[in-house]
Amino acid sequence: MVNIKKERKISPEEFKKSFEFLGRKLGFFISALNASEEIKNSWLAILPQMSIEQIERLVNVFEEKYLQQETQYIDEEFKKVLAEIEKEKEKKLNKIDEETIEKIQDLAKKISK
């Protein structure tokens, strides 16, 4: 998360570095945004009218959306792997149930003789 707010006294150089970092981060997220060029340009056009705090919040929102977008594939793959594990577990449990029923039936036959 980006936070340039003055919680402590920072030097003009530190402020400049923080603001430059914020700008680079914002540029990255806007370029990575899954949107048309028109929408990206609209975001860029509105930036000069925003306060630093608003820009920080916007960067944080873009960062969250970017991470969701980038991890979506991983989440889908993880769900597939879990489903496969669940199927395999069900097969093994069914096999164990069948073997147990057979053994119980065999034992019942031996007892009834």
C-alpha positions as CSV (number, residue, x, y, z in Angstrom):
1,M,0.0,0.0,0.0
2,V,1.2,3.5,-0.8
3,N,1.0,6.2,1.8
4,I,2.6,9.6,1.3
5,K,0.6,11.3,4.1
6,K,2.8,13.2,6.5
7,E,2.6,11.1,9.7
8,R,6.1,12.3,10.4
9,K,8.1,15.2,9.0
10,I,9.7,14.1,5.8
11,S,12.2,15.9,3.7
12,P,11.3,17.3,0.3
13,E,13.6,14.7,-1.2
14,E,11.8,11.9,0.5
15,F,8.4,13.3,-0.5
16,K,9.7,13.6,-4.1
17,K,10.9,9.9,-4.1
18,S,7.6,8.7,-2.6
19,F,5.6,10.7,-5.2
20,E,7.7,9.4,-8.0
21,F,7.2,5.8,-6.8
22,L,3.5,6.5,-6.5
23,G,3.5,7.7,-10.1
24,R,5.4,4.7,-11.4
25,K,3.1,2.4,-9.6
26,L,0.0,4.1,-10.9
27,G,1.5,4.0,-14.5
28,F,2.1,0.3,-14.2
29,F,-1.4,-0.4,-12.9
30,I,-3.1,1.7,-15.5
31,S,-1.1,0.1,-18.3
32,A,-1.9,-3.4,-16.9
33,L,-5.5,-2.5,-16.5
34,N,-7.8,-4.9,-18.4
35,A,-9.6,-2.0,-20.1
36,S,-9.7,-0.2,-23.5
37,E,-7.2,2.6,-24.3
38,E,-10.1,5.0,-24.1
39,I,-10.8,4.1,-20.4
40,K,-7.1,4.2,-19.6
41,N,-6.8,7.6,-21.1
42,S,-9.9,8.8,-19.2
43,W,-8.1,7.8,-15.9
44,L,-5.0,9.6,-16.9
45,A,-7.1,12.7,-17.9
46,I,-8.7,12.9,-14.5
47,L,-5.5,12.5,-12.4
48,P,-4.5,16.2,-12.4
49,Q,-7.8,17.1,-10.6
50,M,-7.3,14.5,-7.9
51,S,-5.7,15.1,-4.5
52,I,-2.7,13.0,-3.4
53,E,-4.9,11.1,-1.0
54,Q,-7.3,10.3,-3.8
55,I,-4.5,9.1,-6.0
56,E,-3.2,6.9,-3.3
57,R,-6.6,5.3,-2.8
58,L,-6.9,4.9,-6.6
59,V,-3.5,3.2,-6.7
60,N,-4.5,0.9,-3.9
61,V,-7.8,0.0,-5.7
62,F,-5.9,-0.7,-9.0
63,E,-3.4,-2.8,-7.1
64,E,-6.1,-4.9,-5.5
65,K,-7.8,-5.4,-8.9
66,Y,-4.5,-6.2,-10.5
67,L,-3.8,-8.9,-7.9
68,Q,-7.2,-10.4,-8.3
69,Q,-6.8,-10.4,-12.1
70,E,-3.3,-12.0,-11.9
71,T,-4.3,-14.7,-9.4
72,Q,-7.6,-15.6,-11.0
73,Y,-5.9,-18.3,-13.1
74,I,-4.2,-19.7,-10.0
75,D,-7.5,-19.8,-8.2
76,E,-9.2,-21.7,-11.1
77,E,-6.3,-24.2,-11.3
78,F,-6.4,-24.7,-7.5
79,K,-10.2,-25.4,-7.8
80,K,-9.5,-28.0,-10.5
81,V,-6.8,-29.7,-8.5
82,L,-9.1,-29.8,-5.4
83,A,-11.9,-31.3,-7.5
84,E,-9.5,-34.0,-8.8
85,I,-8.4,-34.8,-5.3
86,E,-12.0,-35.0,-4.2
87,K,-12.8,-37.4,-7.0
88,E,-9.8,-39.6,-6.2
89,K,-10.8,-39.6,-2.5
90,E,-14.4,-40.7,-3.4
91,K,-13.0,-43.5,-5.6
92,K,-10.8,-44.8,-2.8
93,L,-13.6,-44.5,-0.2
94,N,-16.0,-46.5,-2.6
95,K,-13.3,-49.2,-3.0
96,I,-12.8,-49.4,0.7
97,D,-16.6,-49.6,1.2
98,E,-16.9,-52.4,-1.4
99,E,-14.0,-54.4,0.1
100,T,-15.4,-54.0,3.6
101,I,-18.9,-55.2,2.5
102,E,-17.3,-58.2,0.8
103,K,-15.4,-59.1,3.9
104,I,-18.5,-58.7,6.1
105,Q,-20.4,-60.9,3.7
106,D,-17.6,-63.5,3.7
107,L,-17.5,-63.4,7.5
108,A,-21.3,-63.7,7.7
109,K,-21.2,-66.8,5.4
110,K,-18.5,-68.4,7.6
111,I,-20.5,-67.7,10.8
112,S,-23.7,-69.1,9.3
113,K,-22.1,-72.4,8.3
